[in-house]
Amino acid sequence: MSSRIAGIAKHMTYVLQSSARSSIMSGSRDFSTAVCDGIGDVISLPDGLPVHVTNMSVTTKSFIQYHGENFKEGDAYLNNSPYHGNTHTADYTICIPVFYEEELMFYCTIRGHQADVGNSIPTTYNYKARDIYEEGAPVFPCVKIQEDYKDIEDIIRMAKTRIRVSDVWYGDYLAMIGAARIGERELKKVIEKYGKETVKEFCGQWQEYGKKRMIEEIRKLPSGTWSNESVHDPIPDMVPEGIPVKVKVTIDSEEGQVIVDYTESGDPVPCGLNLCEATVIASGRSGFLNFLGMDLPLCEGALSQIKVKMREKGVVGKATLPYSSSVATTNVADRAVLAVQSALNGITEDKGMAEGALSHPAHTAVISGHDARYGRDFVTQLTNGHTGGMGVKGHDGYVKYHCSSGGMSGWSSIEQLEQKYPILYLEQELISDTGGAGEWDGAPATKAVITPTEDEITFIYLSDGKFNPPKGAEGGYNGTPSYAAIYNLDEGESSLQELPMFHQLKLKPKEALVSKISSGGGYGDPLKRDPEKVKEKVIEKWISNKKARDIYGVVLEMDPIEKQIYVNYDKTKELRKI
């Protein structure tokens, strides 16, 4: 039965991706689906983004809090409020109660990032916003959006009026509603086949099974408390000292419980980088789950053994009006995840992690403007070139890494983006010698160069990792910092001018934006790296021969007869002694 319900949740995922209109959903897969039981606890999370799904019970129970006694078959509800259990205003969450013979049995919940949400500036990440009012997006705190399977036109009209690309938004809305309704239909078939009492018994037992499995895994770890800190880059005129994210992780092996405590982090900040209850919970749980690396049943029974403590009001705490949480799913949330997983380095010989790349380099900006080719305005986020996975004990960093998505978000096709929007990618490539060196390497950074093809385009980006790049661990090297610049195509790179890392600019044709994401930190001493692995990276041009010698202490030479690179082990042994 668990497989059957998981299959339904995956079915919702496939339907949504194939029918969504925006490139950020259909191409980048910036959405997640879940099935929750009759009391709102998650039963199944199929390959969702960790920042979306490890908190889905909190969001579903927010709907229950406001409407629980009034749910009816055919209802659908919308929540995009970080103050009411959602992540941030750009993530619209649809929730549908599933009835069978007039009894509420399940909830189908879908969360999707929108191309535009009506912010005061054309981006879904308004880092400049000093409060929710300056942020500008309309907030729908657990409102009914369908009744008797029909849209409530007042809500639809309000959303369309405030959203710049309303046809794209409505197309995504229909895809989300359609996917959830298919989940509702298929869940009713399961109930019809097995009967209500058997299904309810399964839900209870599955939650207990998840709890039991998580307790077993936690009991393999030593008890104790470990502290750590990761610091978000400073932003001039907003947070000039940066944003420290402090965490204490306590493992109670006997109880099989973990407490992730962010209460020592600071006060809310006067910009859009504050977290909220849902994203703090997601960060704490994700950081610990990344450390476990086990195939656990991702239901609330398992997740509930990871308790996350936060302040009622704080930058890493519950969102409090009027402070803005526009960027609650990425920048500071990334730091909160990394702080947890790095805090646990050294508690066991089998596991450990460096820090991975940080969010939103300039080449993942939200772009907006007018496309004269089609006579239409556009707003969308570019989602190519997220790389820089951290070195992990036993493994090199995952190249297509993105912290808050757990590597689950996709890369949009460059060719499709160039067809849909008036942009041209002049370059996108992995950068040699950028991954943090270690016994296990961090993944490299990506460089992208983008220019408009028609009229000027507004780029808004918020790139962390220039001043506090990802840290290596256990002797591993730090990752390389992020970077952004602009130059004139006619004048060439001699006209290159570096840009701020948090910035809004209008890029004109014949101007090119140059962007580099930070790379992943390395794990372990590079001098302990297998020389054959170093040789393979040199052959494939991930690293240079110079780095192989200077950092890894590996001497590579060319066989004059075979014309192949080989490791000179005698010279390598001598070099590694120095």
C-alpha positions as CSV (number, residue, x, y, z in Angstrom):
1,M,0.0,0.0,0.0
2,S,2.9,2.4,0.7
3,S,4.1,1.8,-2.9
4,R,0.6,2.4,-4.2
5,I,0.3,5.7,-2.5
6,A,3.9,6.7,-3.4
7,G,3.0,6.0,-7.0
8,I,0.0,8.3,-6.8
9,A,2.2,11.1,-5.4
10,K,4.7,10.5,-8.3
11,H,1.7,10.6,-10.7
12,M,0.9,14.1,-9.5
13,T,4.5,15.1,-10.1
14,Y,4.5,13.8,-13.7
15,V,1.2,15.5,-14.5
16,L,2.4,18.8,-13.1
17,Q,5.7,18.9,-14.8
18,S,4.2,17.9,-18.2
19,S,1.3,20.4,-18.0
20,A,2.9,23.5,-16.2
21,R,3.3,26.6,-18.4
22,S,6.3,28.4,-16.8
23,S,9.8,27.3,-17.5
24,I,10.6,27.3,-13.8
25,M,8.1,24.5,-13.2
26,S,8.1,22.6,-16.5
27,G,11.8,22.9,-17.1
28,S,13.4,23.4,-13.7
29,R,10.9,21.3,-11.7
30,D,10.8,23.8,-8.9
31,F,7.7,22.2,-7.3
32,S,6.9,19.3,-5.0
33,T,3.9,17.1,-4.2
34,A,2.9,15.2,-1.1
35,V,0.1,13.0,0.2
36,C,-0.9,13.5,3.8
37,D,-3.1,11.4,6.0
38,G,-6.5,12.4,7.4
39,I,-4.9,14.4,10.3
40,G,-2.5,16.3,8.0
41,D,0.7,14.2,8.6
42,V,2.8,13.4,5.5
43,I,2.5,9.9,4.2
44,S,4.5,10.1,1.0
45,L,7.0,12.6,-0.5
46,P,8.1,11.6,-4.0
47,D,11.5,13.1,-4.9
48,G,10.5,16.5,-3.7
49,L,12.7,19.5,-2.9
50,P,13.7,19.3,0.8
51,V,12.8,22.9,1.5
52,H,9.3,22.1,0.2
53,V,8.5,18.8,1.6
54,T,10.2,18.2,5.0
55,N,7.8,20.8,6.4
56,M,4.7,19.8,4.4
57,S,2.8,18.6,7.5
58,V,3.1,22.1,9.0
59,T,1.6,23.6,5.9
60,T,-1.3,21.1,5.7
61,K,-2.1,21.6,9.3
62,S,-2.3,25.3,8.8
63,F,-5.2,24.7,6.4
64,I,-6.8,22.4,9.0
65,Q,-6.4,25.1,11.7
66,Y,-8.4,27.6,9.6
67,H,-10.9,25.4,7.8
68,G,-10.8,22.0,9.4
69,E,-14.4,21.8,10.5
70,N,-15.7,23.2,7.2
71,F,-13.9,21.1,4.6
72,K,-16.2,19.7,1.9
73,E,-15.6,17.5,-1.1
74,G,-14.7,19.6,-4.1
75,D,-12.9,22.2,-2.0
76,A,-9.4,23.4,-2.8
77,Y,-7.3,25.8,-0.8
78,L,-4.4,28.2,-1.5
79,N,-1.6,29.3,0.9
80,N,1.5,31.4,0.0
81,S,1.9,33.0,3.4
82,P,5.2,32.5,5.4
83,Y,3.3,33.6,8.5
84,H,0.8,30.8,8.2
85,G,2.9,27.7,7.6
86,N,4.0,28.2,4.0
87,T,7.6,28.8,2.8
88,H,7.6,32.2,1.0
89,T,5.2,34.2,-1.1
90,A,6.6,32.8,-4.3
91,D,5.6,29.3,-3.4
92,Y,1.9,28.7,-3.9
93,T,0.7,25.7,-2.0
94,I,-2.6,24.0,-3.1
95,C,-4.3,21.7,-0.7
96,I,-7.2,19.4,-1.5
97,P,-9.1,17.4,1.1
98,V,-9.9,13.9,-0.1
99,F,-13.2,12.4,1.1
100,Y,-14.6,8.9,0.8
101,E,-18.2,8.2,1.8
102,E,-18.3,11.7,3.5
103,E,-15.2,10.9,5.6
104,L,-12.0,12.9,5.2
105,M,-9.2,10.4,4.5
106,F,-6.3,12.2,2.9
107,Y,-5.0,15.6,1.7
108,C,-3.3,16.1,-1.7
109,T,-0.8,19.0,-1.3
110,I,1.3,20.6,-4.0
111,R,3.8,23.4,-3.7
112,G,5.1,25.2,-6.8
113,H,7.4,28.2,-7.3
114,Q,5.8,30.8,-9.5
115,A,7.4,32.8,-12.3
116,D,6.0,36.0,-10.8
117,V,3.9,36.8,-7.7
118,G,3.4,40.6,-8.0
119,N,6.3,41.8,-5.9
120,S,7.1,45.5,-6.0
121,I,10.0,44.7,-8.3
122,P,9.9,42.0,-11.0
123,T,11.5,39.1,-9.0
124,T,10.2,36.4,-6.7
125,Y,13.1,37.1,-4.3
126,N,12.7,40.7,-3.2
127,Y,15.8,40.9,-1.0
128,K,15.5,44.7,-0.8
129,A,12.1,44.6,0.9
130,R,12.2,46.0,4.4
131,D,8.8,44.6,5.2
132,I,5.9,42.6,3.7
133,Y,4.3,45.8,2.4
134,E,7.4,46.8,0.5
135,E,7.8,43.2,-0.7
136,G,4.5,43.8,-2.5
137,A,3.2,40.3,-3.3
138,P,-0.5,39.6,-2.5
139,V,-0.7,37.1,0.4
140,F,-3.3,34.3,0.5
141,P,-3.2,32.9,4.0
142,C,-5.0,29.5,3.7
143,V,-7.9,30.8,1.5
144,K,-10.5,28.7,-0.3
145,I,-9.9,28.9,-4.1
146,Q,-12.3,26.2,-5.3
147,E,-15.7,25.0,-4.1
148,D,-17.7,22.1,-5.5
149,Y,-14.8,21.6,-8.0
150,K,-15.2,25.1,-9.4
151,D,-12.8,28.1,-9.1
152,I,-13.8,30.9,-6.8
153,E,-13.5,33.7,-9.4
154,D,-12.9,36.4,-6.8
155,I,-9.6,34.9,-5.8
156,I,-8.5,34.1,-9.3
157,R,-9.3,37.7,-10.4
158,M,-7.3,39.1,-7.5
159,A,-4.3,37.0,-8.4
160,K,-4.4,37.8,-12.1
161,T,-4.8,41.5,-11.4
162,R,-1.6,41.7,-9.3
163,I,0.7,39.2,-11.3
164,R,2.6,40.5,-14.3
165,V,2.5,37.3,-16.4
166,S,-1.0,36.3,-15.3
167,D,-1.5,33.9,-18.2
168,V,1.6,32.0,-17.1
169,W,0.5,32.0,-13.5
170,Y,-3.0,30.7,-14.4
171,G,-1.5,28.0,-16.6
172,D,0.6,26.8,-13.6
173,Y,-2.4,27.1,-11.3
174,L,-4.5,24.9,-13.6
175,A,-1.6,22.4,-13.7
176,M,-1.3,22.3,-9.9
177,I,-5.1,21.9,-9.4
178,G,-5.3,19.3,-12.1
179,A,-2.4,17.2,-10.6
180,A,-4.0,17.4,-7.2
181,R,-7.4,16.4,-8.5
182,I,-5.8,13.3,-10.2
183,G,-4.2,12.5,-6.9
184,E,-7.7,12.8,-5.3
185,R,-9.2,10.4,-7.9
186,E,-6.5,7.8,-7.5
187,L,-6.6,7.8,-3.7
188,K,-10.3,7.2,-3.8
189,K,-9.6,4.1,-5.9
190,V,-7.2,2.8,-3.2
191,I,-9.8,3.4,-0.5
192,E,-12.4,1.6,-2.6
193,K,-10.1,-1.4,-3.2
194,Y,-8.9,-1.8,0.4
195,G,-11.7,-0.2,2.5
196,K,-11.6,2.7,4.8
197,E,-10.6,0.9,8.0
198,T,-7.7,-0.9,6.3
199,V,-6.5,2.4,4.8
200,K,-6.7,4.2,8.2
201,E,-4.9,1.3,9.8
202,F,-2.1,1.5,7.2
203,C,-1.7,5.2,7.8
204,G,-1.2,4.7,11.5
205,Q,1.2,1.8,11.1
206,W,3.2,3.5,8.4
207,Q,3.8,6.5,10.7
208,E,4.9,4.2,13.5
209,Y,7.2,2.3,11.1
210,G,8.8,5.5,10.0
211,K,9.3,6.6,13.6
212,K,10.8,3.2,14.5
213,R,13.2,3.3,11.5
214,M,14.4,6.8,12.4
215,I,15.0,5.9,16.0
216,E,17.1,2.9,14.9
217,E,19.3,5.1,12.8
218,I,19.7,7.8,15.4
219,R,20.7,5.1,18.0
220,K,23.7,4.2,15.8
221,L,25.1,7.7,16.6
222,P,26.8,8.9,19.8
223,S,24.9,11.1,22.2
224,G,26.1,14.6,22.6
225,T,25.8,18.3,21.5
226,W,27.7,19.9,18.7
227,S,27.7,23.6,17.7
228,N,28.5,25.3,14.4
229,E,28.1,28.6,12.6
230,S,27.9,29.6,8.9
231,V,27.8,33.2,7.9
232,H,25.8,34.7,5.0
233,D,27.7,37.4,3.1
234,P,27.2,41.0,4.1
235,I,24.9,43.2,2.0
236,P,25.9,46.9,2.0
237,D,23.2,49.2,3.5
238,M,21.2,46.2,4.7
239,V,23.2,43.7,6.7
240,P,26.8,45.1,6.5
241,E,28.1,42.5,9.0
242,G,26.5,39.6,7.2
243,I,24.1,37.1,8.9
244,P,25.5,34.6,11.3
245,V,23.5,31.3,11.4
246,K,24.3,29.6,14.7
247,V,23.1,26.0,15.5
248,K,23.4,23.4,18.3
249,V,22.7,19.8,17.3
250,T,21.9,17.5,20.2
251,I,21.7,13.7,19.6
252,D,19.9,11.6,22.3
253,S,20.8,8.1,21.3
254,E,18.7,6.5,24.0
255,E,15.6,8.3,23.0
256,G,16.4,8.1,19.3
257,Q,15.8,11.8,18.9
258,V,17.7,14.8,17.5
259,I,17.2,18.4,18.5
260,V,18.4,21.1,16.1
261,D,18.5,24.4,17.9
262,Y,18.7,27.7,16.1
263,T,17.6,29.9,19.0
264,E,21.0,31.6,19.3
265,S,20.7,33.1,15.9
266,G,20.0,36.9,15.7
267,D,17.0,39.2,15.4
268,P,15.0,39.7,12.2
269,V,16.8,41.8,9.6
270,P,15.3,44.7,7.6
271,C,15.3,43.0,4.3
272,G,13.8,39.9,2.6
273,L,16.2,37.3,3.9
274,N,14.4,36.3,7.1
275,L,13.3,32.7,7.4
276,C,10.0,31.4,8.6
277,E,8.7,28.4,10.6
278,A,8.4,26.1,7.5
279,T,11.9,26.9,6.2
280,V,13.6,26.7,9.5
281,I,12.1,23.3,10.1
282,A,13.1,22.2,6.6
283,S,16.7,23.5,7.1
284,G,17.2,21.6,10.4
285,R,15.7,18.4,9.1
286,S,17.4,18.5,5.8
287,G,20.8,19.1,7.3
288,F,20.5,16.1,9.5
289,L,18.9,13.9,6.8
290,N,21.9,14.7,4.6
291,F,24.2,13.4,7.3
292,L,22.2,10.2,7.7
293,G,22.2,9.4,4.0
294,M,19.8,6.5,4.6
295,D,16.9,5.1,2.7
296,L,14.3,6.0,5.3
297,P,10.5,6.3,4.9
298,L,10.0,10.0,4.5
299,C,6.8,10.3,6.5
300,E,6.0,12.5,9.4
301,G,6.6,9.6,11.8
302,A,10.3,9.6,10.8
303,L,10.7,13.3,10.4
304,S,9.1,14.0,13.8
305,Q,12.2,12.5,15.5
306,I,14.1,15.5,14.3
307,K,12.9,18.4,16.5
308,V,13.7,21.9,15.4
309,K,13.8,24.7,17.9
310,M,13.6,28.4,16.8
311,R,12.9,31.8,18.2
312,E,9.4,33.2,18.0
313,K,11.0,36.2,16.3
314,G,14.4,35.9,14.6
315,V,16.2,35.8,11.3
316,V,16.3,32.1,11.7
317,G,12.9,31.8,13.4
318,K,9.2,32.2,12.8
319,A,8.2,34.8,10.4
320,T,6.6,37.8,12.2
321,L,4.7,40.5,10.6
322,P,5.7,42.9,9.1
323,Y,9.2,41.4,8.5
324,S,9.7,40.1,5.0
325,S,10.6,36.4,4.3
326,S,10.7,36.9,0.5
327,V,14.0,34.9,0.2
328,A,13.1,32.4,3.0
329,T,13.8,29.3,0.8
330,T,17.4,29.9,-0.3
331,N,20.2,32.1,1.0
332,V,20.0,32.0,4.8
333,A,18.2,28.7,4.6
334,D,21.2,27.3,2.7
335,R,23.5,28.5,5.5
336,A,21.2,26.9,8.0
337,V,21.4,23.5,6.2
338,L,25.1,23.6,5.9
339,A,25.6,24.6,9.5
340,V,23.8,21.5,10.7
341,Q,25.5,19.0,8.4
342,S,29.0,20.4,9.0
343,A,28.4,20.5,12.8
344,L,28.3,16.7,12.8
345,N,31.7,16.2,11.2
346,G,33.9,14.0,13.3
347,I,31.2,12.3,15.4
348,T,31.7,9.1,13.5
349,E,34.6,7.9,11.3
350,D,32.2,6.9,8.5
351,K,30.6,10.2,7.6
352,G,31.4,13.9,7.1
353,M,30.7,16.8,4.8
354,A,32.2,20.1,3.7
355,E,30.0,23.1,2.7
356,G,28.5,23.2,-0.8
357,A,27.9,26.1,-3.2
358,L,25.5,29.0,-2.2
359,S,22.4,30.1,-3.9
360,H,21.5,32.5,-6.7
361,P,24.6,33.4,-8.7
362,A,23.9,36.1,-11.3
363,H,23.3,33.6,-14.0
364,T,20.2,32.3,-12.0
365,A,18.7,35.8,-11.9
366,V,15.0,36.5,-12.3
367,I,14.8,38.3,-15.7
368,S,12.0,40.5,-17.0
369,G,11.3,42.7,-20.0
370,H,9.4,42.9,-23.3
371,D,10.0,40.3,-26.1
372,A,9.4,42.2,-29.4
373,R,9.5,38.9,-31.3
374,Y,6.2,37.8,-29.8
375,G,4.9,41.1,-28.6
376,R,4.6,40.1,-25.0
377,D,6.1,40.9,-21.6
378,F,7.9,38.2,-19.6
379,V,9.2,37.4,-16.1
380,T,11.0,34.2,-15.3
381,Q,13.9,32.8,-13.4
382,L,17.0,31.3,-15.1
383,T,17.9,28.0,-13.5
384,N,21.0,26.8,-15.4
385,G,24.4,26.3,-14.0
386,H,23.8,25.5,-10.3
387,T,26.9,23.4,-9.5
388,G,29.3,23.1,-6.5
389,G,28.3,20.1,-4.4
390,M,30.4,19.6,-1.3
391,G,33.0,16.9,-0.8
392,V,31.5,14.1,1.3
393,K,33.6,11.4,3.0
394,G,33.8,8.6,0.4
395,H,32.5,10.7,-2.5
396,D,33.4,13.7,-4.6
397,G,30.8,16.5,-4.7
398,Y,27.7,16.1,-6.8
399,V,28.1,18.5,-9.8
400,K,24.4,19.5,-10.2
401,Y,24.0,20.5,-6.6
402,H,21.6,23.0,-5.1
403,C,21.3,23.1,-1.4
404,S,17.6,23.9,-0.8
405,S,16.5,21.5,-3.6
406,G,18.8,18.7,-2.6
407,G,19.9,18.4,-6.3
408,M,16.3,17.7,-7.3
409,S,15.7,20.8,-9.3
410,G,16.5,20.6,-13.0
411,W,18.3,22.7,-15.5
412,S,16.3,24.3,-18.2
413,S,17.4,23.7,-21.8
414,I,19.5,26.6,-23.0
415,E,18.0,26.2,-26.5
416,Q,14.5,26.4,-25.1
417,L,15.3,29.4,-23.0
418,E,16.7,31.2,-26.0
419,Q,13.5,30.4,-27.9
420,K,11.2,31.6,-25.1
421,Y,13.1,34.7,-24.1
422,P,15.2,37.3,-26.0
423,I,18.5,36.1,-24.5
424,L,21.6,34.4,-25.9
425,Y,24.0,32.2,-23.9
426,L,27.5,33.1,-25.2
427,E,29.1,30.6,-22.8
428,Q,28.2,28.1,-20.1
429,E,30.9,25.8,-18.8
430,L,32.4,24.1,-15.7
431,I,35.5,26.0,-14.6
432,S,38.7,24.0,-14.3
433,D,40.6,24.1,-10.9
434,T,37.7,25.6,-9.0
435,G,36.4,22.7,-6.9
436,G,37.7,22.7,-3.3
437,A,40.6,20.1,-3.1
438,G,40.4,17.3,-0.7
439,E,40.7,13.6,-0.3
440,W,37.2,13.9,-1.7
441,D,36.8,16.9,-4.0
442,G,34.1,19.6,-4.0
443,A,32.4,20.0,-7.3
444,P,33.6,22.8,-9.6
445,A,31.9,26.2,-10.2
446,T,30.1,27.1,-13.4
447,K,30.7,30.2,-15.5
448,A,27.9,31.7,-17.7
449,V,27.9,34.6,-20.1
450,I,24.5,35.9,-21.2
451,T,23.4,38.9,-23.4
452,P,20.1,40.2,-24.6
453,T,19.2,39.8,-28.3
454,E,16.5,42.4,-28.6
455,D,15.6,45.1,-26.0
456,E,17.2,45.6,-22.6
457,I,16.4,43.0,-19.9
458,T,16.2,43.5,-16.2
459,F,18.3,41.1,-14.2
460,I,17.8,40.8,-10.4
461,Y,20.0,38.4,-8.5
462,L,21.2,37.8,-4.9
463,S,24.5,35.9,-4.9
464,D,25.9,34.6,-1.6
465,G,29.4,33.1,-1.3
466,K,31.8,35.8,-2.4
467,F,33.1,36.9,1.0
468,N,32.3,33.7,2.8
469,P,32.8,30.9,0.3
470,P,31.9,27.3,1.1
471,K,34.3,25.9,3.7
472,G,36.3,22.7,3.4
473,A,36.3,20.2,6.2
474,E,38.9,17.9,7.9
475,G,41.8,19.5,5.9
476,G,39.9,20.0,2.7
477,Y,40.3,23.3,0.9
478,N,37.5,26.0,0.7
479,G,35.5,26.4,-2.5
480,T,36.1,29.4,-4.8
481,P,34.0,32.5,-4.3
482,S,31.1,33.7,-6.5
483,Y,31.6,36.5,-9.0
484,A,29.6,38.8,-11.3
485,A,30.7,41.3,-13.9
486,I,29.6,43.1,-17.1
487,Y,31.4,44.0,-20.3
488,N,30.7,45.5,-23.7
489,L,30.8,43.0,-26.6
490,D,32.2,45.5,-29.0
491,E,35.0,46.4,-26.6
492,G,35.7,42.9,-25.4
493,E,36.7,41.7,-21.9
494,S,39.0,44.7,-21.6
495,S,35.9,46.6,-20.6
496,L,35.0,44.1,-17.8
497,Q,33.6,45.8,-14.7
498,E,32.8,43.8,-11.5
499,L,29.3,44.0,-10.2
500,P,27.8,43.9,-6.7
501,M,26.7,40.4,-5.6
502,F,23.2,41.6,-4.7
503,H,22.0,43.7,-7.6
504,Q,19.4,44.8,-10.1
505,L,20.6,46.0,-13.5
506,K,19.2,46.7,-16.9
507,L,21.3,44.8,-19.4
508,K,21.3,46.2,-23.0
509,P,22.0,44.4,-26.2
510,K,25.8,44.3,-26.9
511,E,26.3,44.0,-23.1
512,A,27.2,40.7,-21.5
513,L,26.6,39.5,-17.9
514,V,29.5,37.3,-16.6
515,S,28.6,35.1,-13.7
516,K,30.4,32.4,-11.6
517,I,28.8,30.4,-8.8
518,S,30.9,29.4,-5.8
519,S,32.3,25.9,-5.8
520,G,32.0,23.1,-3.3
521,G,34.5,22.7,-0.4
522,G,36.7,19.7,-0.2
523,Y,36.7,17.0,2.4
524,G,39.9,15.6,3.9
525,D,43.5,16.2,3.2
526,P,44.2,16.5,-0.6
527,L,47.6,14.7,0.0
528,K,45.6,11.5,0.9
529,R,43.6,11.5,-2.4
530,D,44.1,8.5,-4.5
531,P,46.7,9.5,-7.2
532,E,44.7,7.6,-9.8
533,K,41.7,9.8,-9.1
534,V,43.8,12.9,-9.5
535,K,45.1,11.5,-12.9
536,E,41.5,11.0,-14.1
537,K,40.6,14.5,-13.2
538,V,43.6,15.9,-15.1
539,I,42.8,13.8,-18.2
540,E,39.2,15.0,-18.1
541,K,40.4,18.6,-17.5
542,W,38.6,19.1,-14.2
543,I,42.0,20.1,-12.7
544,S,45.3,21.2,-14.2
545,N,48.6,19.3,-14.0
546,K,49.9,22.2,-11.9
547,K,47.1,21.8,-9.3
548,A,47.7,18.0,-9.3
549,R,51.4,18.7,-8.3
550,D,51.0,21.7,-6.1
551,I,47.9,20.8,-4.1
552,Y,47.6,17.0,-4.3
553,G,51.3,16.2,-4.4
554,V,50.8,14.0,-7.5
555,V,53.5,13.9,-10.2
556,L,52.1,13.0,-13.6
557,E,54.2,12.2,-16.7
558,M,53.6,11.3,-20.3
559,D,54.7,7.8,-21.5
560,P,56.7,8.6,-24.6
561,I,55.7,5.3,-26.2
562,E,52.1,4.8,-25.2
563,K,51.4,8.6,-25.3
564,Q,49.4,8.3,-22.1
565,I,49.5,10.1,-18.8
566,Y,50.6,8.0,-15.9
567,V,51.4,8.6,-12.2
568,N,55.1,8.5,-11.2
569,Y,54.6,6.9,-7.8
570,D,58.2,7.3,-6.8
571,K,58.2,11.1,-7.3
572,T,54.7,11.4,-5.9
573,K,55.8,9.6,-2.7
574,E,58.7,12.0,-2.3
575,L,56.6,15.1,-3.0
576,R,54.0,14.1,-0.5
577,K,56.6,13.9,2.2
578,I,57.5,17.6,1.8
